[in-house]
Amino acid sequence: MGCSVLERPVSQATPPPNLTVVWEPRIVRDDQRNAYASPDGAIYVESGLAKRSDSSAGLRAAILSHEIAHGVRREWARGYL
């Protein structure tokens, strides 16, 4: 997962007003196949999923853009409330 894959989804994401987020991909070394985003802009990709998507920039971009969508829609807040 690289920042170059992250640039396009981030440029297309429109955050809600009054929300400043710096998206940062992070690898969780646990061999699981999941990804999730936190409110602070961190996008966690578990190492099993990162390995599985390693040969496809399109798949990596899809994973990251999916998690960006969760962050932009503030779905974490809905779950918290």
PDB file with one MODEL, atoms N, CA, C and O in Angstrom:
MODEL        1
ATOM      1  N   MET A   1       0.847  -1.159   0.000  1.00  0.00           N
ATOM      2  CA  MET A   1       0.000   0.000   0.000  1.00  0.00           C
ATOM      3  C   MET A   1       0.895   1.225   0.000  1.00  0.00           C
ATOM      4  O   MET A   1       1.767   1.379   0.855  1.00  0.00           O
ATOM      5  N   GLY A   2       0.673   2.059  -0.936  1.00  0.00           N
ATOM      6  CA  GLY A   2       1.508   3.248  -0.996  1.00  0.00           C
ATOM      7  C   GLY A   2       0.676   4.494  -1.068  1.00  0.00           C
ATOM      8  O   GLY A   2      -0.512   4.449  -1.390  1.00  0.00           O
ATOM      9  N   CYS A   3       1.298   5.602  -0.769  1.00  0.00           N
ATOM     10  CA  CYS A   3       0.592   6.880  -0.826  1.00  0.00           C
ATOM     11  C   CYS A   3       0.200   7.230  -2.249  1.00  0.00           C
ATOM     12  O   CYS A   3      -0.765   7.967  -2.452  1.00  0.00           O
ATOM     13  N   SER A   4       0.921   6.723  -3.243  1.00  0.00           N
ATOM     14  CA  SER A   4       0.555   7.020  -4.629  1.00  0.00           C
ATOM     15  C   SER A   4      -0.800   6.426  -4.984  1.00  0.00           C
ATOM     16  O   SER A   4      -1.546   7.021  -5.761  1.00  0.00           O
ATOM     17  N   VAL A   5      -1.131   5.272  -4.434  1.00  0.00           N
ATOM     18  CA  VAL A   5      -2.436   4.660  -4.671  1.00  0.00           C
ATOM     19  C   VAL A   5      -3.516   5.461  -3.962  1.00  0.00           C
ATOM     20  O   VAL A   5      -4.665   5.487  -4.405  1.00  0.00           O
ATOM     21  N   LEU A   6      -3.160   6.103  -2.882  1.00  0.00           N
ATOM     22  CA  LEU A   6      -4.115   6.856  -2.079  1.00  0.00           C
ATOM     23  C   LEU A   6      -4.458   8.214  -2.677  1.00  0.00           C
ATOM     24  O   LEU A   6      -5.527   8.754  -2.390  1.00  0.00           O
ATOM     25  N   GLU A   7      -3.582   8.778  -3.498  1.00  0.00           N
ATOM     26  CA  GLU A   7      -3.762  10.142  -3.991  1.00  0.00           C
ATOM     27  C   GLU A   7      -5.068  10.350  -4.756  1.00  0.00           C
ATOM     28  O   GLU A   7      -5.768  11.329  -4.495  1.00  0.00           O
ATOM     29  N   ARG A   8      -5.416   9.477  -5.676  1.00  0.00           N
ATOM     30  CA  ARG A   8      -6.618   9.694  -6.489  1.00  0.00           C
ATOM     31  C   ARG A   8      -7.905   9.610  -5.667  1.00  0.00           C
ATOM     32  O   ARG A   8      -8.733  10.516  -5.761  1.00  0.00           O
ATOM     33  N   PRO A   9      -8.108   8.555  -4.860  1.00  0.00           N
ATOM     34  CA  PRO A   9      -9.343   8.542  -4.054  1.00  0.00           C
ATOM     35  C   PRO A   9      -9.446   9.741  -3.122  1.00  0.00           C
ATOM     36  O   PRO A   9     -10.537  10.275  -2.922  1.00  0.00           O
ATOM     37  N   VAL A  10      -8.323  10.173  -2.549  1.00  0.00           N
ATOM     38  CA  VAL A  10      -8.349  11.319  -1.646  1.00  0.00           C
ATOM     39  C   VAL A  10      -8.721  12.582  -2.399  1.00  0.00           C
ATOM     40  O   VAL A  10      -9.473  13.409  -1.883  1.00  0.00           O
ATOM     41  N   SER A  11      -8.207  12.745  -3.613  1.00  0.00           N
ATOM     42  CA  SER A  11      -8.509  13.948  -4.389  1.00  0.00           C
ATOM     43  C   SER A  11      -9.985  13.998  -4.788  1.00  0.00           C
ATOM     44  O   SER A  11     -10.524  15.079  -5.025  1.00  0.00           O
ATOM     45  N   GLN A  12     -10.634  12.852  -4.864  1.00  0.00           N
ATOM     46  CA  GLN A  12     -12.035  12.803  -5.266  1.00  0.00           C
ATOM     47  C   GLN A  12     -13.001  12.796  -4.085  1.00  0.00           C
ATOM     48  O   GLN A  12     -14.202  12.995  -4.262  1.00  0.00           O
ATOM     49  N   ALA A  13     -12.479  12.569  -2.887  1.00  0.00           N
ATOM     50  CA  ALA A  13     -13.328  12.533  -1.698  1.00  0.00           C
ATOM     51  C   ALA A  13     -13.669  13.955  -1.269  1.00  0.00           C
ATOM     52  O   ALA A  13     -12.784  14.803  -1.158  1.00  0.00           O
ATOM     53  N   THR A  14     -14.925  14.207  -1.033  1.00  0.00           N
ATOM     54  CA  THR A  14     -15.368  15.517  -0.574  1.00  0.00           C
ATOM     55  C   THR A  14     -15.803  15.388   0.880  1.00  0.00           C
ATOM     56  O   THR A  14     -16.883  14.870   1.164  1.00  0.00           O
ATOM     57  N   PRO A  15     -14.967  15.857   1.800  1.00  0.00           N
ATOM     58  CA  PRO A  15     -15.344  15.736   3.208  1.00  0.00           C
ATOM     59  C   PRO A  15     -16.470  16.697   3.567  1.00  0.00           C
ATOM     60  O   PRO A  15     -16.636  17.733   2.922  1.00  0.00           O
ATOM     61  N   PRO A  16     -17.235  16.361   4.582  1.00  0.00           N
ATOM     62  CA  PRO A  16     -18.288  17.273   5.044  1.00  0.00           C
ATOM     63  C   PRO A  16     -17.670  18.600   5.503  1.00  0.00           C
ATOM     64  O   PRO A  16     -16.485  18.644   5.832  1.00  0.00           O
ATOM     65  N   PRO A  17     -18.453  19.671   5.528  1.00  0.00           N
ATOM     66  CA  PRO A  17     -17.940  20.960   6.013  1.00  0.00           C
ATOM     67  C   PRO A  17     -17.380  20.822   7.433  1.00  0.00           C
ATOM     68  O   PRO A  17     -17.854  20.005   8.223  1.00  0.00           O
ATOM     69  N   ASN A  18     -16.389  21.615   7.734  1.00  0.00           N
ATOM     70  CA  ASN A  18     -15.767  21.642   9.067  1.00  0.00           C
ATOM     71  C   ASN A  18     -15.061  20.342   9.435  1.00  0.00           C
ATOM     72  O   ASN A  18     -14.836  20.078  10.616  1.00  0.00           O
ATOM     73  N   LEU A  19     -14.713  19.536   8.452  1.00  0.00           N
ATOM     74  CA  LEU A  19     -13.988  18.295   8.725  1.00  0.00           C
ATOM     75  C   LEU A  19     -12.666  18.340   7.969  1.00  0.00           C
ATOM     76  O   LEU A  19     -12.642  18.367   6.739  1.00  0.00           O
ATOM     77  N   THR A  20     -11.597  18.347   8.701  1.00  0.00           N
ATOM     78  CA  THR A  20     -10.276  18.309   8.091  1.00  0.00           C
ATOM     79  C   THR A  20      -9.657  16.961   8.416  1.00  0.00           C
ATOM     80  O   THR A  20      -9.451  16.629   9.583  1.00  0.00           O
ATOM     81  N   VAL A  21      -9.364  16.192   7.387  1.00  0.00           N
ATOM     82  CA  VAL A  21      -8.823  14.848   7.579  1.00  0.00           C
ATOM     83  C   VAL A  21      -7.590  14.690   6.714  1.00  0.00           C
ATOM     84  O   VAL A  21      -7.585  15.088   5.549  1.00  0.00           O
ATOM     85  N   VAL A  22      -6.555  14.114   7.276  1.00  0.00           N
ATOM     86  CA  VAL A  22      -5.377  13.732   6.513  1.00  0.00           C
ATOM     87  C   VAL A  22      -5.377  12.205   6.484  1.00  0.00           C
ATOM     88  O   VAL A  22      -5.134  11.558   7.503  1.00  0.00           O
ATOM     89  N   TRP A  23      -5.648  11.640   5.320  1.00  0.00           N
ATOM     90  CA  TRP A  23      -5.745  10.184   5.190  1.00  0.00           C
ATOM     91  C   TRP A  23      -4.352   9.570   5.249  1.00  0.00           C
ATOM     92  O   TRP A  23      -3.427  10.046   4.591  1.00  0.00           O
ATOM     93  N   GLU A  24      -4.210   8.520   6.036  1.00  0.00           N
ATOM     94  CA  GLU A  24      -2.928   7.854   6.197  1.00  0.00           C
ATOM     95  C   GLU A  24      -3.134   6.336   6.250  1.00  0.00           C
ATOM     96  O   GLU A  24      -3.725   5.825   7.201  1.00  0.00           O
ATOM     97  N   PRO A  25      -2.646   5.609   5.229  1.00  0.00           N
ATOM     98  CA  PRO A  25      -2.789   4.153   5.262  1.00  0.00           C
ATOM     99  C   PRO A  25      -1.794   3.537   6.257  1.00  0.00           C
ATOM    100  O   PRO A  25      -0.644   3.966   6.350  1.00  0.00           O
ATOM    101  N   ARG A  26      -2.258   2.534   6.988  1.00  0.00           N
ATOM    102  CA  ARG A  26      -1.419   1.820   7.960  1.00  0.00           C
ATOM    103  C   ARG A  26      -1.659   0.329   7.801  1.00  0.00           C
ATOM    104  O   ARG A  26      -2.784  -0.102   7.548  1.00  0.00           O
ATOM    105  N   ILE A  27      -0.613  -0.450   7.948  1.00  0.00           N
ATOM    106  CA  ILE A  27      -0.719  -1.904   7.869  1.00  0.00           C
ATOM    107  C   ILE A  27      -0.767  -2.475   9.281  1.00  0.00           C
ATOM    108  O   ILE A  27       0.065  -2.139  10.124  1.00  0.00           O
ATOM    109  N   VAL A  28      -1.741  -3.335   9.530  1.00  0.00           N
ATOM    110  CA  VAL A  28      -1.852  -4.058  10.798  1.00  0.00           C
ATOM    111  C   VAL A  28      -1.288  -5.449  10.542  1.00  0.00           C
ATOM    112  O   VAL A  28      -1.832  -6.194   9.727  1.00  0.00           O
ATOM    113  N   ARG A  29      -0.236  -5.801  11.207  1.00  0.00           N
ATOM    114  CA  ARG A  29       0.452  -7.080  10.962  1.00  0.00           C
ATOM    115  C   ARG A  29      -0.192  -8.213  11.763  1.00  0.00           C
ATOM    116  O   ARG A  29       0.264  -8.573  12.848  1.00  0.00           O
ATOM    117  N   ASP A  30      -1.273  -8.763  11.189  1.00  0.00           N
ATOM    118  CA  ASP A  30      -1.964  -9.855  11.865  1.00  0.00           C
ATOM    119  C   ASP A  30      -2.458 -10.944  10.915  1.00  0.00           C
ATOM    120  O   ASP A  30      -3.134 -11.876  11.350  1.00  0.00           O
ATOM    121  N   ASP A  31      -2.132 -10.843   9.633  1.00  0.00           N
ATOM    122  CA  ASP A  31      -2.510 -11.815   8.603  1.00  0.00           C
ATOM    123  C   ASP A  31      -4.010 -11.961   8.391  1.00  0.00           C
ATOM    124  O   ASP A  31      -4.442 -12.900   7.723  1.00  0.00           O
ATOM    125  N   GLN A  32      -4.812 -11.061   8.940  1.00  0.00           N
ATOM    126  CA  GLN A  32      -6.254 -11.089   8.694  1.00  0.00           C
ATOM    127  C   GLN A  32      -6.549 -10.345   7.399  1.00  0.00           C
ATOM    128  O   GLN A  32      -5.666  -9.688   6.848  1.00  0.00           O
ATOM    129  N   ARG A  33      -7.778 -10.441   6.910  1.00  0.00           N
ATOM    130  CA  ARG A  33      -8.175  -9.805   5.649  1.00  0.00           C
ATOM    131  C   ARG A  33      -9.323  -8.840   5.874  1.00  0.00           C
ATOM    132  O   ARG A  33     -10.474  -9.125   5.543  1.00  0.00           O
ATOM    133  N   ASN A  34      -8.984  -7.691   6.447  1.00  0.00           N
ATOM    134  CA  ASN A  34      -9.997  -6.681   6.716  1.00  0.00           C
ATOM    135  C   ASN A  34      -9.365  -5.305   6.594  1.00  0.00           C
ATOM    136  O   ASN A  34      -8.141  -5.177   6.579  1.00  0.00           O
ATOM    137  N   ALA A  35     -10.190  -4.286   6.507  1.00  0.00           N
ATOM    138  CA  ALA A  35      -9.728  -2.905   6.487  1.00  0.00           C
ATOM    139  C   ALA A  35     -10.773  -2.056   7.190  1.00  0.00           C
ATOM    140  O   ALA A  35     -11.958  -2.390   7.192  1.00  0.00           O
ATOM    141  N   TYR A  36     -10.334  -0.964   7.782  1.00  0.00           N
ATOM    142  CA  TYR A  36     -11.255  -0.070   8.470  1.00  0.00           C
ATOM    143  C   TYR A  36     -10.604   1.296   8.599  1.00  0.00           C
ATOM    144  O   TYR A  36      -9.381   1.423   8.547  1.00  0.00           O
ATOM    145  N   ALA A  37     -11.433   2.310   8.767  1.00  0.00           N
ATOM    146  CA  ALA A  37     -10.952   3.684   8.884  1.00  0.00           C
ATOM    147  C   ALA A  37     -11.311   4.235  10.250  1.00  0.00           C
ATOM    148  O   ALA A  37     -12.356   3.905  10.811  1.00  0.00           O
ATOM    149  N   SER A  38     -10.438   5.076  10.778  1.00  0.00           N
ATOM    150  CA  SER A  38     -10.718   5.717  12.057  1.00  0.00           C
ATOM    151  C   SER A  38     -11.071   7.187  11.818  1.00  0.00           C
ATOM    152  O   SER A  38     -10.777   7.722  10.749  1.00  0.00           O
ATOM    153  N   PRO A  39     -11.691   7.841  12.791  1.00  0.00           N
ATOM    154  CA  PRO A  39     -12.107   9.236  12.613  1.00  0.00           C
ATOM    155  C   PRO A  39     -10.951  10.200  12.336  1.00  0.00           C
ATOM    156  O   PRO A  39     -11.157  11.257  11.741  1.00  0.00           O
ATOM    157  N   ASP A  40      -9.743   9.844  12.762  1.00  0.00           N
ATOM    158  CA  ASP A  40      -8.614  10.750  12.564  1.00  0.00           C
ATOM    159  C   ASP A  40      -7.991  10.646  11.172  1.00  0.00           C
ATOM    160  O   ASP A  40      -7.016  11.339  10.882  1.00  0.00           O
ATOM    161  N   GLY A  41      -8.540   9.789  10.310  1.00  0.00           N
ATOM    162  CA  GLY A  41      -8.044   9.664   8.943  1.00  0.00           C
ATOM    163  C   GLY A  41      -7.131   8.480   8.710  1.00  0.00           C
ATOM    164  O   GLY A  41      -6.708   8.241   7.579  1.00  0.00           O
ATOM    165  N   ALA A  42      -6.822   7.742   9.744  1.00  0.00           N
ATOM    166  CA  ALA A  42      -6.000   6.545   9.567  1.00  0.00           C
ATOM    167  C   ALA A  42      -6.845   5.462   8.904  1.00  0.00           C
ATOM    168  O   ALA A  42      -7.981   5.213   9.306  1.00  0.00           O
ATOM    169  N   ILE A  43      -6.284   4.829   7.896  1.00  0.00           N
ATOM    170  CA  ILE A  43      -6.937   3.709   7.231  1.00  0.00           C
ATOM    171  C   ILE A  43      -6.102   2.477   7.531  1.00  0.00           C
ATOM    172  O   ILE A  43      -4.959   2.369   7.086  1.00  0.00           O
ATOM    173  N   TYR A  44      -6.672   1.554   8.284  1.00  0.00           N
ATOM    174  CA  TYR A  44      -5.974   0.341   8.683  1.00  0.00           C
ATOM    175  C   TYR A  44      -6.294  -0.780   7.709  1.00  0.00           C
ATOM    176  O   TYR A  44      -7.460  -1.085   7.461  1.00  0.00           O
ATOM    177  N   VAL A  45      -5.270  -1.381   7.166  1.00  0.00           N
ATOM    178  CA  VAL A  45      -5.419  -2.526   6.268  1.00  0.00           C
ATOM    179  C   VAL A  45      -4.649  -3.680   6.906  1.00  0.00           C
ATOM    180  O   VAL A  45      -3.440  -3.592   7.116  1.00  0.00           O
ATOM    181  N   GLU A  46      -5.361  -4.754   7.208  1.00  0.00           N
ATOM    182  CA  GLU A  46      -4.704  -5.895   7.829  1.00  0.00           C
ATOM    183  C   GLU A  46      -3.799  -6.576   6.814  1.00  0.00           C
ATOM    184  O   GLU A  46      -4.093  -6.592   5.618  1.00  0.00           O
ATOM    185  N   SER A  47      -2.701  -7.137   7.296  1.00  0.00           N
ATOM    186  CA  SER A  47      -1.637  -7.631   6.414  1.00  0.00           C
ATOM    187  C   SER A  47      -2.098  -8.730   5.462  1.00  0.00           C
ATOM    188  O   SER A  47      -1.576  -8.824   4.351  1.00  0.00           O
ATOM    189  N   GLY A  48      -3.044  -9.549   5.851  1.00  0.00           N
ATOM    190  CA  GLY A  48      -3.543 -10.584   4.939  1.00  0.00           C
ATOM    191  C   GLY A  48      -4.216  -9.976   3.719  1.00  0.00           C
ATOM    192  O   GLY A  48      -4.036 -10.464   2.603  1.00  0.00           O
ATOM    193  N   LEU A  49      -4.987  -8.921   3.921  1.00  0.00           N
ATOM    194  CA  LEU A  49      -5.641  -8.230   2.812  1.00  0.00           C
ATOM    195  C   LEU A  49      -4.617  -7.468   1.973  1.00  0.00           C
ATOM    196  O   LEU A  49      -4.717  -7.436   0.747  1.00  0.00           O
ATOM    197  N   ALA A  50      -3.640  -6.860   2.628  1.00  0.00           N
ATOM    198  CA  ALA A  50      -2.594  -6.136   1.900  1.00  0.00           C
ATOM    199  C   ALA A  50      -1.814  -7.090   0.994  1.00  0.00           C
ATOM    200  O   ALA A  50      -1.519  -6.751  -0.152  1.00  0.00           O
ATOM    201  N   LYS A  51      -1.479  -8.278   1.500  1.00  0.00           N
ATOM    202  CA  LYS A  51      -0.755  -9.264   0.694  1.00  0.00           C
ATOM    203  C   LYS A  51      -1.600  -9.735  -0.481  1.00  0.00           C
ATOM    204  O   LYS A  51      -1.101  -9.892  -1.595  1.00  0.00           O
ATOM    205  N   ARG A  52      -2.876  -9.956  -0.223  1.00  0.00           N
ATOM    206  CA  ARG A  52      -3.778 -10.453  -1.269  1.00  0.00           C
ATOM    207  C   ARG A  52      -3.975  -9.421  -2.383  1.00  0.00           C
ATOM    208  O   ARG A  52      -4.168  -9.794  -3.540  1.00  0.00           O
ATOM    209  N   SER A  53      -3.930  -8.144  -2.049  1.00  0.00           N
ATOM    210  CA  SER A  53      -4.149  -7.100  -3.044  1.00  0.00           C
ATOM    211  C   SER A  53      -2.843  -6.519  -3.586  1.00  0.00           C
ATOM    212  O   SER A  53      -2.863  -5.553  -4.349  1.00  0.00           O
ATOM    213  N   ASP A  54      -1.725  -7.096  -3.199  1.00  0.00           N
ATOM    214  CA  ASP A  54      -0.411  -6.538  -3.533  1.00  0.00           C
ATOM    215  C   ASP A  54      -0.151  -6.430  -5.025  1.00  0.00           C
ATOM    216  O   ASP A  54       0.551  -5.515  -5.454  1.00  0.00           O
ATOM    217  N   SER A  55      -0.690  -7.326  -5.821  1.00  0.00           N
ATOM    218  CA  SER A  55      -0.390  -7.324  -7.258  1.00  0.00           C
ATOM    219  C   SER A  55      -1.353  -6.456  -8.070  1.00  0.00           C
ATOM    220  O   SER A  55      -1.234  -6.391  -9.293  1.00  0.00           O
ATOM    221  N   SER A  56      -2.292  -5.797  -7.421  1.00  0.00           N
ATOM    222  CA  SER A  56      -3.299  -5.028  -8.150  1.00  0.00           C
ATOM    223  C   SER A  56      -3.473  -3.632  -7.558  1.00  0.00           C
ATOM    224  O   SER A  56      -4.049  -3.469  -6.483  1.00  0.00           O
ATOM    225  N   ALA A  57      -2.969  -2.630  -8.273  1.00  0.00           N
ATOM    226  CA  ALA A  57      -3.151  -1.248  -7.818  1.00  0.00           C
ATOM    227  C   ALA A  57      -4.634  -0.890  -7.782  1.00  0.00           C
ATOM    228  O   ALA A  57      -5.064  -0.124  -6.920  1.00  0.00           O
ATOM    229  N   GLY A  58      -5.415  -1.435  -8.704  1.00  0.00           N
ATOM    230  CA  GLY A  58      -6.847  -1.167  -8.735  1.00  0.00           C
ATOM    231  C   GLY A  58      -7.548  -1.693  -7.502  1.00  0.00           C
ATOM    232  O   GLY A  58      -8.422  -1.025  -6.951  1.00  0.00           O
ATOM    233  N   LEU A  59      -7.176  -2.884  -7.065  1.00  0.00           N
ATOM    234  CA  LEU A  59      -7.779  -3.456  -5.863  1.00  0.00           C
ATOM    235  C   LEU A  59      -7.364  -2.670  -4.625  1.00  0.00           C
ATOM    236  O   LEU A  59      -8.188  -2.435  -3.741  1.00  0.00           O
ATOM    237  N   ARG A  60      -6.106  -2.262  -4.551  1.00  0.00           N
ATOM    238  CA  ARG A  60      -5.662  -1.440  -3.420  1.00  0.00           C
ATOM    239  C   ARG A  60      -6.428  -0.118  -3.397  1.00  0.00           C
ATOM    240  O   ARG A  60      -6.854   0.339  -2.336  1.00  0.00           O
ATOM    241  N   ALA A  61      -6.602   0.494  -4.567  1.00  0.00           N
ATOM    242  CA  ALA A  61      -7.350   1.756  -4.635  1.00  0.00           C
ATOM    243  C   ALA A  61      -8.805   1.552  -4.218  1.00  0.00           C
ATOM    244  O   ALA A  61      -9.388   2.413  -3.558  1.00  0.00           O
ATOM    245  N   ALA A  62      -9.389   0.425  -4.598  1.00  0.00           N
ATOM    246  CA  ALA A  62     -10.778   0.131  -4.222  1.00  0.00           C
ATOM    247  C   ALA A  62     -10.910  -0.015  -2.711  1.00  0.00           C
ATOM    248  O   ALA A  62     -11.859   0.497  -2.117  1.00  0.00           O
ATOM    249  N   ILE A  63      -9.971  -0.707  -2.093  1.00  0.00           N
ATOM    250  CA  ILE A  63      -9.996  -0.890  -0.638  1.00  0.00           C
ATOM    251  C   ILE A  63      -9.900   0.462   0.059  1.00  0.00           C
ATOM    252  O   ILE A  63     -10.686   0.768   0.956  1.00  0.00           O
ATOM    253  N   LEU A  64      -8.926   1.269  -0.365  1.00  0.00           N
ATOM    254  CA  LEU A  64      -8.723   2.564   0.274  1.00  0.00           C
ATOM    255  C   LEU A  64      -9.894   3.511   0.037  1.00  0.00           C
ATOM    256  O   LEU A  64     -10.325   4.205   0.958  1.00  0.00           O
ATOM    257  N   SER A  65     -10.412   3.545  -1.187  1.00  0.00           N
ATOM    258  CA  SER A  65     -11.531   4.456  -1.463  1.00  0.00           C
ATOM    259  C   SER A  65     -12.790   4.022  -0.712  1.00  0.00           C
ATOM    260  O   SER A  65     -13.587   4.865  -0.300  1.00  0.00           O
ATOM    261  N   HIS A  66     -12.970   2.728  -0.534  1.00  0.00           N
ATOM    262  CA  HIS A  66     -14.098   2.224   0.252  1.00  0.00           C
ATOM    263  C   HIS A  66     -14.004   2.727   1.692  1.00  0.00           C
ATOM    264  O   HIS A  66     -14.994   3.178   2.268  1.00  0.00           O
ATOM    265  N   GLU A  67     -12.814   2.646   2.260  1.00  0.00           N
ATOM    266  CA  GLU A  67     -12.633   3.097   3.645  1.00  0.00           C
ATOM    267  C   GLU A  67     -12.731   4.617   3.748  1.00  0.00           C
ATOM    268  O   GLU A  67     -13.237   5.130   4.747  1.00  0.00           O
ATOM    269  N   ILE A  68     -12.259   5.346   2.740  1.00  0.00           N
ATOM    270  CA  ILE A  68     -12.412   6.802   2.725  1.00  0.00           C
ATOM    271  C   ILE A  68     -13.894   7.165   2.730  1.00  0.00           C
ATOM    272  O   ILE A  68     -14.307   8.105   3.410  1.00  0.00           O
ATOM    273  N   ALA A  69     -14.691   6.416   1.967  1.00  0.00           N
ATOM    274  CA  ALA A  69     -16.135   6.673   1.929  1.00  0.00           C
ATOM    275  C   ALA A  69     -16.756   6.523   3.308  1.00  0.00           C
ATOM    276  O   ALA A  69     -17.615   7.317   3.689  1.00  0.00           O
ATOM    277  N   HIS A  70     -16.333   5.514   4.058  1.00  0.00           N
ATOM    278  CA  HIS A  70     -16.835   5.360   5.435  1.00  0.00           C
ATOM    279  C   HIS A  70     -16.480   6.590   6.269  1.00  0.00           C
ATOM    280  O   HIS A  70     -17.311   7.089   7.029  1.00  0.00           O
ATOM    281  N   GLY A  71     -15.247   7.077   6.127  1.00  0.00           N
ATOM    282  CA  GLY A  71     -14.818   8.243   6.900  1.00  0.00           C
ATOM    283  C   GLY A  71     -15.554   9.497   6.509  1.00  0.00           C
ATOM    284  O   GLY A  71     -15.978  10.259   7.378  1.00  0.00           O
ATOM    285  N   VAL A  72     -15.716   9.731   5.228  1.00  0.00           N
ATOM    286  CA  VAL A  72     -16.399  10.933   4.743  1.00  0.00           C
ATOM    287  C   VAL A  72     -17.861  10.935   5.166  1.00  0.00           C
ATOM    288  O   VAL A  72     -18.425  11.986   5.471  1.00  0.00           O
ATOM    289  N   ARG A  73     -18.465   9.764   5.183  1.00  0.00           N
ATOM    290  CA  ARG A  73     -19.876   9.678   5.578  1.00  0.00           C
ATOM    291  C   ARG A  73     -20.054   9.673   7.094  1.00  0.00           C
ATOM    292  O   ARG A  73     -21.176   9.616   7.598  1.00  0.00           O
ATOM    293  N   ARG A  74     -18.935   9.736   7.810  1.00  0.00           N
ATOM    294  CA  ARG A  74     -18.934   9.743   9.283  1.00  0.00           C
ATOM    295  C   ARG A  74     -19.676   8.554   9.874  1.00  0.00           C
ATOM    296  O   ARG A  74     -20.397   8.697  10.862  1.00  0.00           O
ATOM    297  N   GLU A  75     -19.507   7.406   9.285  1.00  0.00           N
ATOM    298  CA  GLU A  75     -20.194   6.213   9.774  1.00  0.00           C
ATOM    299  C   GLU A  75     -19.708   5.808  11.155  1.00  0.00           C
ATOM    300  O   GLU A  75     -20.440   5.167  11.910  1.00  0.00           O
ATOM    301  N   TRP A  76     -18.474   6.179  11.492  1.00  0.00           N
ATOM    302  CA  TRP A  76     -17.975   5.897  12.828  1.00  0.00           C
ATOM    303  C   TRP A  76     -18.830   6.611  13.886  1.00  0.00           C
ATOM    304  O   TRP A  76     -19.052   6.076  14.972  1.00  0.00           O
ATOM    305  N   ALA A  77     -19.303   7.813  13.566  1.00  0.00           N
ATOM    306  CA  ALA A  77     -20.109   8.571  14.526  1.00  0.00           C
ATOM    307  C   ALA A  77     -21.471   7.921  14.733  1.00  0.00           C
ATOM    308  O   ALA A  77     -21.989   7.884  15.849  1.00  0.00           O
ATOM    309  N   ARG A  78     -22.040   7.413  13.654  1.00  0.00           N
ATOM    310  CA  ARG A  78     -23.337   6.737  13.769  1.00  0.00           C
ATOM    311  C   ARG A  78     -23.234   5.520  14.681  1.00  0.00           C
ATOM    312  O   ARG A  78     -24.117   5.275  15.503  1.00  0.00           O
ATOM    313  N   GLY A  79     -22.150   4.761  14.531  1.00  0.00           N
ATOM    314  CA  GLY A  79     -21.949   3.594  15.373  1.00  0.00           C
ATOM    315  C   GLY A  79     -21.722   3.981  16.826  1.00  0.00           C
ATOM    316  O   GLY A  79     -22.166   3.291  17.743  1.00  0.00           O
ATOM    317  N   TYR A  80     -21.028   5.089  17.021  1.00  0.00           N
ATOM    318  CA  TYR A  80     -20.751   5.569  18.376  1.00  0.00           C
ATOM    319  C   TYR A  80     -22.021   6.055  19.056  1.00  0.00           C
ATOM    320  O   TYR A  80     -22.245   5.777  20.234  1.00  0.00           O
ATOM    321  N   LEU A  81     -22.849   6.779  18.317  1.00  0.00           N
ATOM    322  CA  LEU A  81     -24.070   7.327  18.899  1.00  0.00           C
ATOM    323  C   LEU A  81     -25.104   6.245  19.105  1.00  0.00           C
ATOM    324  O   LEU A  81     -26.202   6.523  19.588  1.00  0.00           O
TER     325      LEU A  81
ENDMDL
END
